[in-house]
Amino acid sequence: MTKKKAEEDKLKRGRPTLFSDELTIAICEKLANGVTLSAICAMEGMPSFDTIWRWKIARPDFSEQIAHAQKIGTHFLADDSIRIADDMTIDPAHKRVMIDTRLRLIGKWNQYYADKQQMEVTGKIDVTPVNVGQLDYDQREQLADMLKQLALPSQGDNEQDDL
């Protein structure tokens, strides 16, 4: 047996991978329908949670597909929150926990549902230095007033307030 053949045989040892395009599609369909990754991993025929994480690290395309499916799943969970809110058979306290949990998670998984909106500013801000020596008296007074409004009170100002 050649050295190369022995190395190839070593690489082929162990349990064969479950990874396939069909399994990826099945996992993504479940995620898009609001099923959590841990629930999917508990299903028969599905890989373990750590196996999926290893695949996500090793396969960027798989990771992107999973992330996209989870993002779609957030819309399902949002709709499910409305269903829970409208269900009169669920205890109100339990209802609140169910809805709050879903809303917190989807707010973290999808910025569309986040409480805190982030604004992205694009473009160029042109900041040119001001030569104070070229300002006339009125302009200097206006600048001084603006700086006073922006400045935080110093400790000396607080001492005067106490008098």
LOVEX-824629 format. One record per atom (N, C-alpha, C): residue number from 1; residue in three letters; x, y, z. Coordinates in pm, 1 decimal. Layout:
// LOVEX-824629
i aa u v w
NUM Ala X Y Z
...
// end
This chain:
// LOVEX-824629
i aa u v w
1 Met 85.7 -118.2 0.0
1 Met 0.0 0.0 0.0
1 Met 89.6 123.6 0.0
2 Thr 58.3 216.0 -87.2
2 Thr 138.0 337.8 -94.8
2 Thr 103.7 430.5 20.4
3 Lys 194.5 522.5 45.0
3 Lys 173.9 619.7 153.8
3 Lys 50.2 705.6 128.2
4 Lys 30.3 746.3 3.7
4 Lys -84.5 829.9 -31.4
4 Lys -215.5 754.3 -9.0
5 Lys -218.7 628.4 -48.7
5 Lys -339.0 547.1 -31.5
5 Lys -369.0 528.1 116.9
6 Ala -265.9 509.0 198.7
6 Ala -284.1 492.1 343.8
6 Ala -342.7 619.3 404.1
7 Glu -294.9 735.9 359.1
7 Glu -347.7 863.5 410.3
7 Glu -493.6 882.4 370.4
8 Glu -529.0 843.3 247.1
8 Glu -667.8 854.3 202.3
8 Glu -758.5 762.9 284.2
9 Asp -711.0 642.8 315.0
9 Asp -788.7 549.3 396.0
9 Asp -811.1 603.9 535.9
10 Lys -708.6 672.7 591.7
10 Lys -722.4 733.5 724.7
10 Lys -832.0 839.6 724.5
11 Leu -835.4 918.8 618.9
11 Leu -934.7 1025.6 609.5
11 Leu -1075.7 970.0 594.7
12 Lys -1091.3 852.6 537.4
12 Lys -1223.3 794.6 515.6
12 Lys -1276.7 722.6 638.5
13 Arg -1194.9 703.1 740.0
13 Arg -1240.8 634.6 860.1
13 Arg -1337.4 722.3 937.3
14 Gly -1413.0 659.5 1021.2
14 Gly -1507.7 734.4 1103.1
14 Gly -1645.8 729.4 1042.3
15 Arg -1736.1 791.3 1111.5
15 Arg -1875.9 791.2 1069.2
15 Arg -1893.6 885.3 950.5
16 Pro -1964.8 841.7 849.4
16 Pro -1987.0 931.6 734.5
16 Pro -2076.5 1048.0 775.8
17 Thr -2056.3 1160.7 711.1
17 Thr -2132.9 1280.1 744.4
17 Thr -2277.1 1267.9 696.4
18 Leu -2365.9 1327.4 771.4
18 Leu -2506.9 1331.9 732.0
18 Leu -2533.7 1447.2 636.4
19 Phe -2437.7 1539.2 626.1
19 Phe -2459.3 1661.5 550.6
19 Phe -2499.0 1632.2 406.7
20 Ser -2604.7 1698.4 362.9
20 Ser -2649.8 1688.9 223.3
20 Ser -2734.6 1810.9 192.5
21 Asp -2754.8 1833.9 65.3
21 Asp -2841.9 1944.9 24.5
21 Asp -2984.5 1921.2 71.1
22 Glu -3029.1 1796.6 66.7
22 Glu -3165.3 1763.4 108.6
22 Glu -3184.9 1792.0 257.5
23 Leu -3085.5 1755.6 338.1
23 Leu -3095.1 1781.0 482.0
23 Leu -3091.8 1931.0 510.4
24 Thr -3008.8 2003.7 437.3
24 Thr -3003.1 2149.2 452.8
24 Thr -3139.3 2211.3 423.2
25 Ile -3203.3 2167.3 317.2
25 Ile -3335.7 2219.3 281.1
25 Ile -3436.6 2186.8 390.1
26 Ala -3432.4 2064.4 441.8
26 Ala -3527.1 2024.0 547.2
26 Ala -3508.0 2108.5 673.4
27 Ile -3383.1 2131.0 711.5
27 Ile -3354.5 2212.9 830.4
27 Ile -3402.9 2356.0 807.3
28 Cys -3372.7 2411.9 691.0
28 Cys -3410.4 2550.6 661.1
28 Cys -3562.1 2567.9 654.5
29 Glu -3633.1 2469.2 600.8
29 Glu -3779.5 2478.1 596.4
29 Glu -3837.3 2482.6 737.9
30 Lys -3782.8 2402.6 826.2
30 Lys -3831.6 2401.5 964.9
30 Lys -3799.6 2534.3 1034.4
31 Leu -3678.8 2585.5 1014.1
31 Leu -3641.5 2714.1 1073.6
31 Leu -3731.8 2826.0 1021.6
32 Ala -3761.0 2824.0 892.7
32 Ala -3846.5 2927.0 833.1
32 Ala -3989.3 2919.4 885.3
33 Asn -4026.9 2804.4 938.7
33 Asn -4160.4 2787.8 996.3
33 Asn -4159.6 2804.3 1147.5
34 Gly -4056.3 2869.5 1199.8
34 Gly -4053.7 2905.9 1340.2
34 Gly -4006.4 2798.8 1435.8
35 Val -3960.9 2684.3 1384.4
35 Val -3910.7 2578.1 1472.0
35 Val -3766.8 2615.0 1511.7
36 Thr -3735.5 2605.9 1639.5
36 Thr -3602.3 2642.3 1684.8
36 Thr -3500.9 2535.6 1644.5
37 Leu -3377.3 2575.6 1638.2
37 Leu -3270.5 2483.7 1601.3
37 Leu -3260.0 2369.1 1701.7
38 Ser -3274.8 2399.2 1829.5
38 Ser -3266.0 2292.6 1929.8
38 Ser -3380.9 2192.6 1914.1
39 Ala -3500.6 2239.4 1877.2
39 Ala -3613.9 2148.5 1854.2
39 Ala -3589.7 2062.9 1730.4
40 Ile -3532.4 2121.8 1628.3
40 Ile -3500.7 2046.0 1506.2
40 Ile -3400.1 1936.2 1538.3
41 Cys -3299.0 1969.9 1615.2
41 Cys -3194.7 1873.2 1648.8
41 Cys -3248.6 1758.4 1734.4
42 Ala -3357.2 1780.8 1804.5
42 Ala -3417.8 1675.5 1886.2
42 Ala -3502.8 1580.1 1801.9
43 Met -3530.8 1617.0 1678.0
43 Met -3613.5 1533.1 1591.3
43 Met -3532.8 1414.8 1538.4
44 Glu -3602.0 1304.6 1515.1
44 Glu -3537.0 1184.9 1463.7
44 Glu -3482.8 1210.0 1323.3
45 Gly -3362.0 1161.3 1300.4
45 Gly -3299.5 1176.0 1169.4
45 Gly -3226.3 1306.6 1150.0
46 Met -3232.2 1393.3 1248.5
46 Met -3164.6 1522.8 1237.3
46 Met -3030.6 1517.3 1311.4
47 Pro -2935.0 1596.7 1264.6
47 Pro -2804.6 1599.8 1331.6
47 Pro -2814.0 1668.8 1467.2
48 Ser -2711.2 1650.3 1547.6
48 Ser -2708.9 1713.7 1679.3
48 Ser -2679.9 1862.9 1664.7
49 Phe -2705.2 1933.9 1772.5
49 Phe -2685.3 2078.3 1775.1
49 Phe -2539.8 2113.9 1745.9
50 Asp -2446.4 2043.0 1809.1
50 Asp -2304.5 2074.8 1788.0
50 Asp -2260.1 2040.6 1646.0
51 Thr -2320.3 1938.6 1586.2
51 Thr -2287.0 1905.8 1447.0
51 Thr -2328.5 2018.8 1354.6
52 Ile -2448.0 2073.0 1375.7
52 Ile -2492.6 2186.0 1292.6
52 Ile -2399.7 2305.1 1310.7
53 Trp -2356.0 2330.7 1433.0
53 Trp -2263.7 2442.1 1455.1
53 Trp -2130.1 2418.1 1387.0
54 Arg -2083.3 2295.0 1387.9
54 Arg -1957.2 2265.3 1316.7
54 Arg -1976.2 2287.2 1166.8
55 Trp -2091.0 2246.1 1113.9
55 Trp -2118.5 2268.3 972.1
55 Trp -2124.9 2416.8 940.8
56 Lys -2184.8 2494.0 1030.3
56 Lys -2193.3 2639.0 1007.5
56 Lys -2054.6 2701.8 1001.9
57 Ile -1964.5 2653.7 1086.2
57 Ile -1827.5 2707.0 1087.7
57 Ile -1751.4 2663.2 963.0
58 Ala -1767.1 2537.4 924.0
58 Ala -1690.4 2481.0 813.1
58 Ala -1746.7 2518.7 676.3
59 Arg -1875.7 2551.2 670.6
59 Arg -1940.9 2573.5 540.9
59 Arg -2014.6 2708.3 542.3
60 Pro -1949.7 2813.7 494.7
60 Pro -2012.8 2946.4 496.6
60 Pro -2147.0 2951.8 423.0
61 Asp -2161.3 2877.0 314.2
61 Asp -2287.7 2878.5 240.8
61 Asp -2400.0 2817.8 325.2
62 Phe -2370.2 2712.1 398.9
62 Phe -2468.0 2651.6 489.3
62 Phe -2505.9 2750.7 598.9
63 Ser -2406.7 2818.6 654.4
63 Ser -2430.8 2917.4 759.1
63 Ser -2522.9 3028.7 709.6
64 Glu -2501.4 3075.1 587.0
64 Glu -2585.9 3180.2 529.6
64 Glu -2728.9 3131.2 509.1
65 Gln -2743.9 3007.1 463.8
65 Gln -2877.8 2951.3 443.0
65 Gln -2952.8 2939.5 575.3
66 Ile -2882.5 2894.9 678.4
66 Ile -2943.5 2881.5 810.9
66 Ile -2985.5 3019.5 862.8
67 Ala -2896.9 3117.6 851.2
67 Ala -2927.2 3253.0 899.2
67 Ala -3047.8 3311.2 825.8
68 His -3054.7 3290.0 695.6
68 His -3167.6 3341.6 617.0
68 His -3297.9 3273.5 659.8
69 Ala -3292.7 3142.9 679.2
69 Ala -3412.9 3069.2 720.8
69 Ala -3458.5 3114.5 860.0
70 Gln -3362.4 3138.3 949.9
70 Gln -3398.7 3185.7 1083.9
70 Gln -3462.8 3324.0 1076.6
71 Lys -3413.1 3407.4 987.6
71 Lys -3470.5 3541.3 972.6
71 Lys -3614.3 3532.1 922.5
72 Ile -3638.8 3443.3 827.0
72 Ile -3776.1 3421.1 779.6
72 Ile -3862.2 3368.3 894.3
73 Gly -3804.2 3280.2 975.1
73 Gly -3876.2 3223.4 1088.3
73 Gly -3919.6 3327.4 1189.6
74 Thr -3849.8 3439.6 1196.5
74 Thr -3890.5 3545.2 1290.1
74 Thr -4026.3 3602.7 1251.7
75 His -4054.7 3608.0 1122.8
75 His -4185.7 3656.6 1078.0
75 His -4295.4 3557.9 1120.2
76 Phe -4263.4 3429.1 1111.7
76 Phe -4357.8 3327.6 1157.9
76 Phe -4384.6 3345.4 1307.3
77 Leu -4277.2 3365.9 1385.1
77 Leu -4293.0 3382.8 1529.8
77 Leu -4371.7 3509.3 1563.8
78 Ala -4353.5 3614.0 1485.5
78 Ala -4431.2 3736.8 1507.8
78 Ala -4579.0 3710.2 1483.5
79 Asp -4610.0 3641.7 1374.7
79 Asp -4749.4 3605.8 1347.3
79 Asp -4804.4 3513.4 1455.7
80 Asp -4720.0 3422.6 1503.1
80 Asp -4762.3 3330.2 1608.0
80 Asp -4794.0 3405.9 1737.4
81 Ser -4724.0 3513.6 1762.6
81 Ser -4751.2 3595.4 1881.2
81 Ser -4892.4 3653.4 1876.1
82 Ile -4935.2 3691.7 1757.9
82 Ile -5071.7 3743.4 1742.0
82 Ile -5173.1 3631.7 1767.5
83 Arg -5144.2 3513.1 1715.3
83 Arg -5233.3 3398.9 1738.9
83 Arg -5245.8 3370.5 1888.2
84 Ile -5131.8 3373.8 1958.7
84 Ile -5132.7 3348.9 2103.0
84 Ile -5214.0 3456.5 2174.2
85 Ala -5194.1 3582.3 2136.1
85 Ala -5266.4 3693.2 2199.9
85 Ala -5417.2 3679.3 2181.7
86 Asp -5459.5 3629.2 2067.3
86 Asp -5602.3 3615.8 2038.0
86 Asp -5664.8 3487.8 2093.9
87 Asp -5581.7 3395.4 2141.0
87 Asp -5632.3 3267.1 2191.1
87 Asp -5687.2 3284.5 2332.9
88 Met -5818.6 3276.2 2345.5
88 Met -5884.5 3297.8 2475.7
88 Met -5870.7 3177.6 2569.3
89 Thr -5820.4 3064.7 2519.2
89 Thr -5807.0 2946.2 2604.1
89 Thr -5676.7 2945.9 2682.9
90 Ile -5584.0 3033.6 2647.7
90 Ile -5454.3 3038.3 2716.7
90 Ile -5463.4 3134.8 2833.8
91 Asp -5409.1 3092.5 2947.8
91 Asp -5405.1 3176.5 3067.8
91 Asp -5329.5 3305.5 3035.1
92 Pro -5382.9 3421.8 3074.4
92 Pro -5318.0 3550.5 3040.7
92 Pro -5172.4 3560.6 3087.4
93 Ala -5141.8 3508.4 3205.4
93 Ala -5003.6 3516.6 3254.2
93 Ala -4911.2 3431.5 3165.9
94 His -4958.0 3313.7 3129.5
94 His -4878.8 3225.4 3043.4
94 His -4866.0 3286.5 2903.4
95 Lys -4972.8 3348.0 2858.1
95 Lys -4974.6 3415.5 2728.6
95 Lys -4866.1 3523.5 2722.6
96 Arg -4858.2 3601.7 2830.3
96 Arg -4760.2 3710.1 2835.8
96 Arg -4617.6 3656.6 2824.3
97 Val -4589.8 3548.2 2896.3
97 Val -4455.7 3488.1 2891.7
97 Val -4426.0 3437.1 2751.0
98 Met -4522.8 3370.4 2690.0
98 Met -4502.7 3316.4 2555.4
98 Met -4474.1 3427.7 2454.1
99 Ile -4552.9 3533.2 2462.3
99 Ile -4537.0 3643.4 2365.9
99 Ile -4407.3 3719.4 2392.6
100 Asp -4380.1 3750.7 2518.7
100 Asp -4257.6 3824.7 2552.1
100 Asp -4133.0 3748.8 2507.8
101 Thr -4132.8 3618.6 2528.7
101 Thr -4017.7 3537.9 2487.3
101 Thr -3998.1 3546.7 2337.0
102 Arg -4104.5 3530.8 2262.7
102 Arg -4094.6 3537.5 2116.8
102 Arg -4048.6 3676.0 2070.8
103 Leu -4106.9 3779.6 2128.7
103 Leu -4071.0 3914.7 2085.7
103 Leu -3925.5 3949.1 2117.9
104 Arg -3878.2 3905.9 2231.7
104 Arg -3737.1 3932.4 2265.8
104 Arg -3644.0 3861.1 2169.2
105 Leu -3675.3 3736.6 2140.7
105 Leu -3589.1 3660.8 2050.5
105 Leu -3592.3 3716.3 1909.2
106 Ile -3710.5 3743.7 1857.2
106 Ile -3714.6 3792.1 1719.7
106 Ile -3653.9 3931.4 1707.4
107 Gly -3658.7 4009.5 1814.9
107 Gly -3594.3 4140.7 1813.0
107 Gly -3443.5 4130.4 1804.8
108 Lys -3390.2 4022.3 1857.1
108 Lys -3245.3 4000.6 1850.0
108 Lys -3205.1 3932.2 1719.7
109 Trp -3290.7 3844.3 1669.0
109 Trp -3259.3 3768.8 1548.1
109 Trp -3285.3 3847.9 1421.3
110 Asn -3371.9 3949.1 1427.1
110 Asn -3409.6 4023.3 1307.7
110 Asn -3426.4 4170.2 1345.3
111 Gln -3342.6 4255.7 1291.7
111 Gln -3345.0 4398.3 1325.5
111 Gln -3477.4 4464.7 1288.7
112 Tyr -3551.8 4405.2 1198.7
112 Tyr -3682.9 4458.3 1161.2
112 Tyr -3773.5 4467.9 1283.3
113 Tyr -3758.9 4374.2 1376.6
113 Tyr -3842.8 4370.5 1495.7
113 Tyr -3774.5 4428.1 1619.9
114 Ala -3655.9 4480.0 1605.9
114 Ala -3582.7 4531.7 1721.2
114 Ala -3650.5 4656.7 1776.1
115 Asp -3649.3 4670.2 1908.8
115 Asp -3706.5 4789.1 1971.6
115 Asp -3626.1 4913.4 1937.2
116 Lys -3497.9 4897.5 1935.6
116 Lys -3409.4 5011.1 1911.2
116 Lys -3371.1 5011.8 1763.9
117 Gln -3416.6 5112.5 1694.2
117 Gln -3385.0 5123.9 1553.5
117 Gln -3246.8 5185.5 1538.4
118 Gln -3169.6 5130.2 1447.7
118 Gln -3039.1 5186.3 1418.9
118 Gln -3046.8 5260.1 1287.0
119 Met -2983.3 5374.0 1284.2
119 Met -2984.7 5454.9 1163.6
119 Met -2844.6 5454.8 1105.3
120 Glu -2839.0 5428.6 977.5
120 Glu -2711.1 5430.4 909.3
120 Glu -2703.7 5559.1 828.8
121 Val -2599.0 5635.5 851.8
121 Val -2579.9 5761.1 781.1
121 Val -2469.7 5739.8 679.6
122 Thr -2501.6 5769.5 557.0
122 Thr -2400.9 5757.2 452.1
122 Thr -2375.1 5894.0 393.6
123 Gly -2264.2 5906.4 331.4
123 Gly -2228.2 6034.7 272.3
123 Gly -2103.9 6089.7 338.0
124 Lys -2068.1 6206.2 296.7
124 Lys -1946.4 6268.3 345.9
124 Lys -1983.0 6397.3 418.6
125 Ile -1925.4 6414.2 534.7
125 Ile -1945.4 6537.9 609.4
125 Ile -1820.1 6622.8 589.1
126 Asp -1841.7 6741.0 537.6
126 Asp -1729.2 6830.1 511.6
126 Asp -1713.4 6923.6 630.5
127 Val -1607.0 6902.4 704.8
127 Val -1579.8 6986.2 820.7
127 Val -1452.7 7064.5 791.2
128 Thr -1469.5 7193.7 775.0
128 Thr -1352.7 7278.4 750.6
128 Thr -1324.4 7358.5 876.8
129 Pro -1199.1 7370.3 912.6
129 Pro -1165.1 7445.2 1034.0
129 Pro -1201.4 7593.3 1019.7
130 Val -1236.7 7652.1 1131.9
130 Val -1272.9 7794.0 1133.7
130 Val -1153.8 7872.0 1188.9
131 Asn -1112.6 7972.1 1114.2
131 Asn -1006.2 8060.3 1160.8
131 Asn -1073.6 8172.2 1240.0
132 Val -1065.4 8161.7 1373.4
132 Val -1133.9 8257.1 1460.4
132 Val -1082.7 8398.7 1437.1
133 Gly -957.6 8410.2 1397.4
133 Gly -899.9 8542.1 1371.5
133 Gly -968.8 8615.2 1256.4
134 Gln -1033.5 8542.9 1168.0
134 Gln -1100.3 8604.8 1053.8
134 Gln -1246.5 8640.6 1083.1
135 Leu -1295.5 8604.2 1201.1
135 Leu -1434.3 8634.6 1235.7
135 Leu -1444.3 8778.1 1287.5
136 Asp -1556.1 8843.0 1254.8
136 Asp -1577.2 8976.5 1310.6
136 Asp -1631.1 8962.2 1453.5
137 Tyr -1652.0 9073.4 1519.2
137 Tyr -1692.3 9073.5 1660.0
137 Tyr -1823.4 8998.5 1682.0
138 Asp -1924.8 9023.5 1598.8
138 Asp -2055.6 8957.5 1614.2
138 Asp -2044.9 8806.1 1594.7
139 Gln -1965.8 8766.9 1496.6
139 Gln -1949.1 8623.0 1472.5
139 Gln -1878.8 8555.7 1591.3
140 Arg -1781.5 8623.1 1649.0
140 Arg -1712.1 8567.8 1766.5
140 Arg -1807.6 8555.5 1884.2
141 Glu -1894.5 8652.2 1901.7
141 Glu -1993.9 8648.5 2009.7
141 Glu -2090.4 8531.6 1989.4
142 Gln -2133.9 8512.2 1867.2
142 Gln -2223.8 8400.2 1836.8
142 Gln -2154.8 8266.2 1864.2
143 Leu -2029.7 8256.4 1824.5
143 Leu -1952.9 8134.6 1849.0
143 Leu -1937.0 8110.7 1998.8
144 Ala -1907.1 8215.2 2071.6
144 Ala -1891.2 8202.8 2217.3
144 Ala -2021.8 8157.6 2282.3
145 Asp -2134.9 8211.4 2237.7
145 Asp -2265.6 8170.2 2290.4
145 Asp -2293.6 8023.1 2260.5
146 Met -2261.5 7979.9 2139.2
146 Met -2283.4 7839.1 2103.2
146 Met -2197.0 7748.2 2190.1
147 Leu -2073.3 7786.6 2211.9
147 Leu -1983.4 7705.0 2293.8
147 Leu -2030.0 7699.9 2438.9
148 Lys -2084.7 7808.3 2489.6
148 Lys -2137.6 7809.3 2626.5
148 Lys -2256.0 7714.0 2639.6
149 Gln -2340.1 7710.7 2538.2
149 Gln -2456.0 7621.5 2541.1
149 Gln -2414.5 7475.0 2534.9
150 Leu -2306.0 7446.6 2462.2
150 Leu -2259.1 7308.6 2448.2
150 Leu -2177.2 7262.3 2567.7
151 Ala -2112.5 7355.5 2635.2
151 Ala -2020.1 7319.5 2743.5
151 Ala -2096.1 7264.9 2863.7
152 Leu -2036.1 7166.7 2927.5
152 Leu -2092.2 7114.1 3052.3
152 Leu -2056.8 7208.6 3165.5
153 Pro -2141.2 7219.2 3266.4
153 Pro -2107.5 7308.4 3378.0
153 Pro -1982.3 7258.5 3450.1
154 Ser -1897.0 7350.4 3482.2
154 Ser -1775.1 7313.1 3555.2
154 Ser -1805.2 7308.1 3704.6
155 Gln -1712.3 7253.3 3781.7
155 Gln -1731.3 7244.6 3927.1
155 Gln -1739.6 7383.5 3988.1
156 Gly -1667.9 7477.5 3929.9
156 Gly -1672.0 7614.4 3981.6
156 Gly -1811.7 7674.0 3969.3
157 Asp -1883.3 7638.7 3859.9
157 Asp -2019.7 7689.1 3842.0
157 Asp -2111.3 7632.7 3949.7
158 Asn -2090.3 7506.9 3987.3
158 Asn -2174.0 7444.1 4089.0
158 Asn -2152.6 7509.9 4224.9
159 Glu -2028.6 7550.2 4252.6
159 Glu -1999.2 7613.2 4380.2
159 Glu -2071.4 7747.7 4391.6
160 Gln -2079.9 7818.4 4276.7
160 Gln -2148.5 7947.5 4277.6
160 Gln -2296.9 7927.2 4299.2
161 Asp -2353.5 7818.8 4246.7
161 Asp -2496.5 7792.1 4264.9
161 Asp -2526.8 7766.7 4412.4
162 Asp -2432.5 7709.0 4485.2
162 Asp -2454.2 7675.9 4625.5
162 Asp -2452.8 7799.6 4714.1
163 Leu -2391.4 7907.7 4668.4
163 Leu -2381.1 8029.0 4751.7
163 Leu -2510.6 8100.1 4769.0
// end
